[in-house]
């Protein structure tokens, strides 16, 4: 009976923490909708910067009456998830922390801090490097035309552009969690540094295949995702090896 009551109390606590996280995300969503235009201007800046020197006037168009409204909803939802995820992680940590030993809490805390930081680094890489390069790559296929041919010019849709950059930010942010995943697997004994080194060739193929799936069909964004992931994989090998050496010294 006591075990049943304990399970019920834990379930109620978990539900309460998840509910608080969802309420916070909802509040951020509503607030973000009121600032959707400012967030939109921020997200569209890489495109505006890439085309500022073009001789032709540039604009983002929409072809359906509701498209801009739906776009602002997407922008608000994107902001809510982006800002609300750290709060959700903190609530989950507070739920499991009472059942952990002091050394286990110290072991988990770095992962809790590094998760949003790595996600942010992935988003910044998209915003400041990958998107500007990808936009210039796609714009290179434009033609001015001649007396016998029509020009080929980009008329980007606002919904498609924002969907692309938000998808890339999430793809890079989630992919940048690779070191955390590998280190957690190493801590529970699923992998070790020797295993990661021996599988390096297979991982390279998997990473480039994953980059091809998560990004548009262009070499800029694919390489832009694959190269950092390869570097993070090498970093994971180093950190896993460091953890192993630390454990050996403690033993």
Residue frames relative to the residue before (quaternion, step in Angstrom):
aa qw qx qy qz dx dy dz
X 1.0000 0.0000 0.0000 0.0000 0.00 0.00 0.00
X 0.6450 0.5240 -0.3150 0.4585 3.56 1.04 -0.85
X 0.6398 0.5253 -0.3240 0.4580 3.56 1.03 -0.84
X 0.6378 0.5303 -0.3213 0.4568 3.56 1.03 -0.80
X 0.6574 0.5000 -0.3057 0.4737 3.58 0.99 -0.87
X 0.6350 0.5296 -0.3224 0.4607 3.57 1.05 -0.81
X 0.6498 0.5086 -0.3158 0.4683 3.58 0.96 -0.86
X 0.6525 0.5214 -0.3122 0.4526 3.57 0.97 -0.87
X 0.6639 0.5010 -0.3074 0.4624 3.59 0.93 -0.87
X 0.6413 0.5085 -0.3226 0.4755 3.61 1.03 -0.77
X 0.6493 0.5181 -0.3158 0.4585 3.56 0.98 -0.84
X 0.6473 0.5134 -0.3109 0.4698 3.57 1.00 -0.85
X 0.6486 0.5117 -0.3185 0.4648 3.57 0.99 -0.84
X 0.6515 0.5103 -0.3158 0.4642 3.60 0.93 -0.88
X 0.6506 0.5092 -0.3149 0.4672 3.56 0.93 -0.88
X 0.6507 0.5214 -0.3169 0.4519 3.58 0.97 -0.84
X 0.6778 0.4869 -0.2962 0.4646 3.59 0.91 -0.87
X 0.6512 0.4960 -0.3181 0.4783 3.59 0.99 -0.78
X 0.6373 0.5258 -0.3238 0.4610 3.56 1.04 -0.79
X 0.6395 0.5157 -0.3242 0.4691 3.60 0.99 -0.80
X 0.6399 0.5197 -0.3203 0.4667 3.57 1.03 -0.79
X 0.6684 0.4947 -0.3027 0.4657 3.59 0.94 -0.87
X 0.6228 0.5267 -0.3396 0.4684 3.58 1.05 -0.72
X 0.6423 0.5119 -0.3217 0.4711 3.59 0.98 -0.84
X 0.6517 0.5068 -0.3149 0.4683 3.60 0.95 -0.89
X 0.6394 0.5223 -0.3231 0.4625 3.59 1.01 -0.80
X 0.6480 0.5103 -0.3192 0.4666 3.60 0.96 -0.85
X 0.6508 0.4996 -0.3107 0.4799 3.59 0.98 -0.84
X 0.6185 0.5483 -0.3408 0.4481 3.59 1.06 -0.75
X 0.6730 0.4854 -0.2968 0.4726 3.59 0.88 -0.94
X 0.6624 0.4959 -0.3066 0.4705 3.59 0.93 -0.91
X 0.6571 0.5186 -0.3121 0.4493 3.59 0.98 -0.85
X 0.6156 0.5490 -0.3657 0.4312 3.59 1.04 -0.64
X 0.6552 0.5029 -0.3169 0.4662 3.58 1.03 -0.73
X 0.7334 0.3346 -0.2094 0.5534 3.58 1.23 -0.49
X 0.2667 0.8116 -0.4896 0.1745 3.57 1.24 0.39
X 0.6384 0.5348 -0.3412 0.4358 3.59 0.99 -0.75
X 0.6494 0.5012 -0.3149 0.4773 3.60 1.00 -0.80
X 0.6497 0.4968 -0.3148 0.4817 3.60 0.98 -0.82
X 0.6165 0.5418 -0.3328 0.4643 3.56 1.05 -0.79
X 0.6582 0.5094 -0.3139 0.4570 3.59 0.89 -0.88
X 0.6384 0.5201 -0.3237 0.4660 3.56 1.07 -0.75
X 0.7021 0.4734 -0.2752 0.4552 3.59 0.87 -0.93
X 0.6941 0.4710 -0.2793 0.4674 3.58 1.10 -0.64
X 0.4388 0.7323 -0.4361 0.2846 3.60 1.26 -0.19
X 0.6313 0.5263 -0.3673 0.4354 3.69 0.88 -0.72
X 0.6538 0.4941 -0.3142 0.4793 3.59 1.02 -0.76
X 0.6618 0.5044 -0.3126 0.4581 3.59 0.90 -0.90
X 0.6604 0.5046 -0.3083 0.4628 3.59 1.00 -0.80
X 0.6709 0.5187 -0.3020 0.4354 3.58 1.00 -0.82
X 0.7707 0.3527 -0.1837 0.4979 3.61 1.07 -0.67
X 0.4006 0.7566 -0.4618 0.2320 3.61 1.21 0.03
X 0.7247 0.4205 -0.2475 0.4865 3.61 1.11 -0.59
X 0.4583 0.6831 -0.4561 0.3395 3.58 1.26 0.10
X 0.5120 -0.6695 0.4349 0.3169 3.61 -0.95 0.78
X 0.6872 0.4609 -0.2851 0.4838 3.58 1.06 -0.67
X 0.5351 -0.6136 0.4689 0.3425 3.56 -1.10 0.66
X 0.2222 -0.7879 0.5668 0.0929 3.55 -1.03 0.84
X 0.0645 0.7751 -0.6253 0.0635 3.51 -1.20 0.66
X 0.3192 -0.6775 0.6133 0.2510 3.52 -1.36 0.21
X 0.1988 -0.8145 0.5403 0.0717 3.56 -0.74 1.04
X 0.1320 -0.7328 0.6474 0.1625 3.52 -1.37 0.18
X 0.2848 -0.8044 0.5128 0.0945 3.55 -1.00 0.92
X 0.7095 0.3390 -0.2580 0.5613 3.59 1.27 0.15
X 0.6116 -0.5935 0.3771 0.3626 3.56 -1.05 0.74
X 0.7562 0.3958 -0.2066 0.4784 3.57 0.95 -0.87
X 0.4336 0.7537 -0.4376 0.2289 3.60 1.22 -0.20
X 0.6741 0.4883 -0.3097 0.4596 3.60 0.87 -0.86
X 0.6265 0.5338 -0.3323 0.4605 3.58 1.02 -0.80
X 0.6659 0.4875 -0.2973 0.4801 3.58 0.90 -0.94
X 0.6216 0.5473 -0.3366 0.4481 3.57 1.06 -0.74
X 0.6610 0.4943 -0.3058 0.4746 3.59 0.95 -0.84
X 0.6039 0.5351 -0.3503 0.4757 3.59 1.11 -0.65
X 0.6543 0.5096 -0.3075 0.4665 3.59 0.95 -0.87
X 0.6434 0.5237 -0.3167 0.4599 3.56 0.99 -0.87
X 0.6604 0.4996 -0.3031 0.4716 3.59 0.95 -0.87
X 0.6512 0.5071 -0.3111 0.4712 3.59 0.99 -0.83
X 0.6223 0.5407 -0.3252 0.4633 3.57 1.02 -0.83
X 0.6757 0.4899 -0.2900 0.4683 3.58 0.89 -0.94
X 0.6459 0.5328 -0.3221 0.4417 3.57 0.98 -0.85
X 0.6749 0.4739 -0.2939 0.4834 3.59 0.92 -0.88
X 0.6489 0.5382 -0.3130 0.4374 3.57 0.96 -0.91
X 0.7547 0.3843 -0.2032 0.4914 3.58 0.88 -0.95
X 0.6919 0.5069 -0.2780 0.4326 3.57 1.13 -0.62
X 0.5329 0.6616 -0.3992 0.3449 3.59 1.18 -0.47
X 0.6513 0.5025 -0.3448 0.4522 3.66 0.87 -0.76
X 0.6309 0.5248 -0.3358 0.4623 3.60 1.03 -0.73
X 0.6372 0.5212 -0.3231 0.4669 3.58 1.00 -0.81
X 0.6488 0.5121 -0.3182 0.4643 3.60 0.97 -0.83
X 0.6450 0.5211 -0.3180 0.4597 3.58 0.98 -0.84
X 0.6552 0.5098 -0.3130 0.4614 3.59 0.96 -0.83
X 0.6436 0.5054 -0.3236 0.4751 3.58 1.00 -0.77
X 0.6398 0.5229 -0.3212 0.4626 3.57 1.01 -0.83
X 0.6582 0.5043 -0.3115 0.4641 3.60 0.94 -0.87
X 0.6315 0.5360 -0.3350 0.4491 3.59 1.11 -0.61
X 0.7606 0.3776 -0.2083 0.4854 3.60 0.90 -0.90
X 0.5196 0.6901 -0.4013 0.3046 3.61 1.19 -0.50
X 0.6516 0.5280 -0.3549 0.4132 3.69 0.84 -0.77
X 0.7053 0.4546 -0.2702 0.4721 3.60 1.13 -0.51
X 0.6118 0.5562 -0.3453 0.4441 3.58 1.27 0.10
X 0.4794 -0.6169 0.5334 0.3242 3.52 -1.26 0.50
X 0.6934 -0.4950 0.3251 0.4104 3.53 -1.28 0.39
X 0.6764 0.4838 -0.3019 0.4661 3.60 0.95 -0.86
X 0.6250 0.5291 -0.3390 0.4632 3.60 1.14 -0.61
X 0.6171 0.5303 -0.3390 0.4723 3.58 1.07 -0.70
X 0.6569 0.5047 -0.3054 0.4696 3.56 0.98 -0.87
X 0.6533 0.5168 -0.3177 0.4530 3.59 1.08 -0.67
X 0.7033 0.4720 -0.2709 0.4574 3.59 1.00 -0.80
X 0.5815 0.6424 -0.3664 0.3391 3.58 1.02 -0.78
X 0.6516 0.5053 -0.3474 0.4465 3.67 0.86 -0.75
X 0.6402 0.5140 -0.3294 0.4664 3.60 1.05 -0.70
X 0.6300 0.5407 -0.3277 0.4509 3.55 1.04 -0.78
X 0.6851 0.4672 -0.2762 0.4859 3.58 1.04 -0.79
X 0.7153 0.4808 -0.2649 0.4325 3.59 0.87 -0.94
X 0.5468 0.6374 -0.4036 0.3631 3.62 1.12 -0.51
X 0.7305 0.3828 -0.2714 0.4963 3.68 0.66 -0.91
X 0.6040 0.5597 -0.3675 0.4322 3.61 1.09 -0.61
X 0.6743 0.4765 -0.2971 0.4796 3.59 0.90 -0.87
X 0.6154 0.5332 -0.3444 0.4673 3.57 1.05 -0.73
X 0.6541 0.5113 -0.3044 0.4670 3.56 0.98 -0.86
X 0.6342 0.5248 -0.3313 0.4611 3.59 0.96 -0.79
X 0.6396 0.5220 -0.3235 0.4623 3.58 1.01 -0.81
X 0.6620 0.5025 -0.2991 0.4688 3.57 0.99 -0.85
X 0.6540 0.5105 -0.3120 0.4630 3.59 0.98 -0.83
X 0.6172 0.5425 -0.3439 0.4545 3.58 1.06 -0.71
X 0.6419 0.5069 -0.3166 0.4803 3.57 1.02 -0.80
X 0.7129 0.4981 -0.2679 0.4147 3.55 0.76 -1.08
X 0.8048 0.3389 -0.1514 0.4632 3.56 0.78 -1.02
X 0.7935 0.2865 -0.1581 0.5131 3.61 1.12 -0.43
X 0.7501 0.4336 -0.2538 0.4301 3.58 0.54 -1.17
X 0.7004 0.4762 -0.2921 0.4443 3.61 0.75 -0.97
X 0.6550 0.4938 -0.3461 0.4554 3.68 0.81 -0.78
X 0.6665 0.4891 -0.3066 0.4718 3.60 0.96 -0.84
X 0.6605 0.5074 -0.3113 0.4576 3.59 0.96 -0.86
X 0.6405 0.5218 -0.3306 0.4564 3.61 0.97 -0.80
X 0.6657 0.4871 -0.3054 0.4757 3.58 0.91 -0.87
X 0.6142 0.5438 -0.3450 0.4560 3.59 1.07 -0.69
X 0.6965 0.4601 -0.2792 0.4746 3.60 0.85 -0.93
X 0.6539 0.5142 -0.3187 0.4544 3.59 1.02 -0.72
X 0.5644 0.6157 -0.3859 0.3917 3.59 1.17 -0.40
X 0.6383 0.5311 -0.3271 0.4512 3.60 1.24 -0.31
X 0.4710 0.6623 -0.4536 0.3656 3.58 1.26 0.07
X 0.1256 -0.7650 0.6259 0.0850 3.56 -1.21 0.59
X 0.4902 -0.6763 0.4736 0.2793 3.54 -1.13 0.69
X 0.4136 -0.7078 0.4780 0.3153 3.57 1.15 -0.49
X 0.2325 -0.7456 0.6071 0.1462 3.52 -1.34 0.11
X 0.7543 -0.3692 0.2724 0.4696 3.54 -1.25 -0.26
X 0.7560 0.3687 -0.1994 0.5027 3.60 1.16 -0.51
X 0.7574 0.3052 -0.1914 0.5445 3.59 1.22 -0.24
X 0.4630 -0.6704 0.5069 0.2814 3.53 -1.16 0.60
X 0.5109 -0.6387 0.4653 0.3384 3.62 -1.05 0.61
X 0.2891 -0.7083 0.6141 0.1940 3.53 -1.27 0.50
X 0.1016 0.8112 -0.5590 0.1383 3.54 -0.43 1.25
X 0.4781 -0.6815 0.4815 0.2740 3.53 -1.04 0.84
X 0.0163 -0.7332 0.6797 0.0122 3.54 -1.06 0.92
X 0.1362 -0.8496 0.5064 0.0564 3.55 0.24 1.30
X 0.3556 -0.7128 0.5639 0.2178 3.56 -1.05 0.82
X 0.5451 -0.6526 0.4196 0.3177 3.55 -0.90 0.94
X 0.6580 0.5176 -0.3144 0.4475 3.59 0.94 -0.85
X 0.6811 0.4911 -0.2912 0.4584 3.57 0.92 -0.93
X 0.6503 0.5143 -0.3274 0.4533 3.59 0.95 -0.81
X 0.7036 0.4615 -0.2799 0.4622 3.60 0.79 -0.98
X 0.6103 0.5347 -0.3515 0.4670 3.59 1.07 -0.68
X 0.6499 0.5265 -0.3143 0.4491 3.56 1.01 -0.83
X 0.7194 0.4412 -0.2779 0.4589 3.60 0.71 -1.00
X 0.6457 0.5016 -0.3342 0.4689 3.62 1.02 -0.68
X 0.6367 0.5186 -0.3289 0.4664 3.59 1.03 -0.76
X 0.6603 0.5046 -0.3074 0.4636 3.58 0.99 -0.82
X 0.6320 0.5272 -0.3400 0.4550 3.59 0.98 -0.79
X 0.6729 0.4708 -0.3012 0.4846 3.59 0.93 -0.83
X 0.6476 0.5252 -0.3282 0.4440 3.61 0.96 -0.85
X 0.6807 0.4638 -0.2889 0.4879 3.58 0.91 -0.89
X 0.6567 0.5310 -0.3186 0.4304 3.58 0.91 -0.90
X 0.6834 0.4622 -0.2848 0.4880 3.58 0.93 -0.88
X 0.6469 0.5235 -0.3238 0.4501 3.60 0.97 -0.82
X 0.6496 0.5290 -0.3180 0.4439 3.58 1.09 -0.67
X 0.5410 0.5952 -0.4138 0.4264 3.60 1.27 0.09
X 0.3543 0.7767 -0.4655 0.2335 3.60 1.28 0.02
X 0.6727 0.4819 -0.3367 0.4493 3.68 0.77 -0.79
X 0.6341 0.5292 -0.3360 0.4528 3.58 1.01 -0.75
X 0.6545 0.5168 -0.3099 0.4565 3.57 0.92 -0.91
X 0.6955 0.4744 -0.2851 0.4582 3.59 0.84 -0.97
X 0.6527 0.5107 -0.3211 0.4583 3.59 1.01 -0.74
X 0.6369 0.5089 -0.3282 0.4771 3.58 1.04 -0.72
X 0.6424 0.5069 -0.3199 0.4776 3.59 1.02 -0.78
X 0.6386 0.5175 -0.3279 0.4656 3.57 1.07 -0.69
X 0.6489 0.5381 -0.3192 0.4330 3.60 0.98 -0.79
X 0.7352 0.3780 -0.2365 0.5106 3.58 1.06 -0.67
X 0.6016 -0.6412 0.3226 0.3505 3.56 1.29 0.27
X 0.4270 0.7081 -0.4698 0.3089 3.60 1.19 0.26
X 0.7894 0.0721 -0.0243 0.6092 3.59 1.01 -0.82
X 0.1324 -0.7529 0.6318 0.1286 3.54 -1.36 0.18
X 0.7195 -0.4608 0.2924 0.4296 3.57 -1.26 0.18
X 0.6377 0.5226 -0.3360 0.4553 3.61 1.00 -0.73
X 0.6333 0.5254 -0.3242 0.4666 3.56 1.03 -0.78
X 0.6667 0.5017 -0.3035 0.4601 3.59 0.93 -0.89
X 0.6449 0.5116 -0.3238 0.4664 3.60 1.02 -0.75
X 0.6891 0.4970 -0.2867 0.4427 3.58 0.90 -0.89
X 0.7146 0.4212 -0.2488 0.5000 3.60 1.18 -0.51
X 0.3092 0.7974 -0.4832 0.1874 3.60 1.23 0.17
X 0.6698 0.5102 -0.3175 0.4362 3.63 0.87 -0.90
X 0.6617 0.4928 -0.3097 0.4727 3.58 0.96 -0.80
X 0.6401 0.5362 -0.3223 0.4461 3.56 1.02 -0.82
X 0.6070 0.5557 -0.3579 0.4412 3.61 1.00 -0.74
X 0.6628 0.4956 -0.2986 0.4753 3.58 0.94 -0.90
X 0.6602 0.5132 -0.3047 0.4560 3.57 0.94 -0.92
X 0.6558 0.5214 -0.3156 0.4455 3.58 0.94 -0.87
X 0.6817 0.4662 -0.3021 0.4761 3.61 0.88 -0.85
X 0.6217 0.5161 -0.3444 0.4781 3.60 1.09 -0.63
X 0.6474 0.5120 -0.3098 0.4720 3.58 1.00 -0.84
X 0.6428 0.5213 -0.3187 0.4620 3.59 0.98 -0.82
X 0.6476 0.5204 -0.3153 0.4587 3.58 1.04 -0.75
X 0.6659 0.4962 -0.2972 0.4712 3.59 1.11 -0.69
X 0.7452 0.4482 -0.2274 0.4382 3.58 0.87 -0.98
X 0.7510 0.3689 -0.1987 0.5104 3.59 1.15 -0.47
X 0.6385 -0.4990 0.3985 0.4295 3.60 -1.25 0.21
X 0.5902 -0.6090 0.3955 0.3526 3.61 -1.19 0.43
X 0.4918 0.6070 -0.4897 0.3871 3.57 0.48 1.18
X 0.5728 -0.6406 0.3861 0.3354 3.60 -1.03 0.71
X 0.5811 0.6146 -0.3845 0.3699 3.62 1.08 -0.62
X 0.7433 0.3999 -0.2350 0.4821 3.58 0.66 -1.09
X 0.6242 0.5453 -0.3489 0.4373 3.59 1.04 -0.68
X 0.6845 0.4422 -0.2753 0.5100 3.58 0.90 -0.91
X 0.6215 0.5642 -0.3327 0.4298 3.58 1.08 -0.76
X 0.6892 0.4210 -0.2755 0.5215 3.59 1.15 -0.52
X 0.6737 0.5320 -0.3074 0.4107 3.59 0.89 -0.92
X 0.6686 0.5156 -0.3196 0.4300 3.61 0.83 -0.93
X 0.6771 0.4600 -0.3251 0.4735 3.69 0.79 -0.82
X 0.6357 0.5267 -0.3437 0.4476 3.60 1.00 -0.70
X 0.6293 0.5174 -0.3360 0.4726 3.58 1.04 -0.72
X 0.6479 0.5055 -0.3126 0.4764 3.58 1.00 -0.81
X 0.6546 0.5013 -0.3106 0.4729 3.58 1.03 -0.79
X 0.6130 0.5386 -0.3501 0.4599 3.58 1.10 -0.63
X 0.6479 0.4941 -0.3134 0.4878 3.56 1.00 -0.81
X 0.6234 0.5249 -0.3320 0.4749 3.59 1.04 -0.74
X 0.6297 0.5379 -0.3303 0.4529 3.58 1.04 -0.78
X 0.6258 0.5296 -0.3390 0.4615 3.59 0.99 -0.79
X 0.6568 0.5116 -0.3058 0.4619 3.57 0.97 -0.88
X 0.6982 0.4692 -0.2844 0.4599 3.60 0.82 -0.94
X 0.6265 0.5202 -0.3383 0.4716 3.60 1.04 -0.74
X 0.6455 0.5110 -0.3137 0.4731 3.58 0.99 -0.83
X 0.6312 0.5313 -0.3256 0.4619 3.58 1.06 -0.77
X 0.6499 0.5101 -0.3102 0.4702 3.58 0.98 -0.85
X 0.6437 0.5250 -0.3207 0.4552 3.58 0.99 -0.83
X 0.6625 0.4952 -0.3070 0.4707 3.60 0.93 -0.87
X 0.6353 0.5268 -0.3272 0.4602 3.58 1.04 -0.78
X 0.6504 0.5155 -0.3132 0.4617 3.59 0.98 -0.83
X 0.6416 0.5289 -0.3234 0.4516 3.57 1.01 -0.84
X 0.6526 0.5059 -0.3150 0.4680 3.58 1.00 -0.80
X 0.6527 0.5119 -0.3124 0.4630 3.58 1.02 -0.82
X 0.6532 0.5064 -0.3167 0.4654 3.58 1.04 -0.80
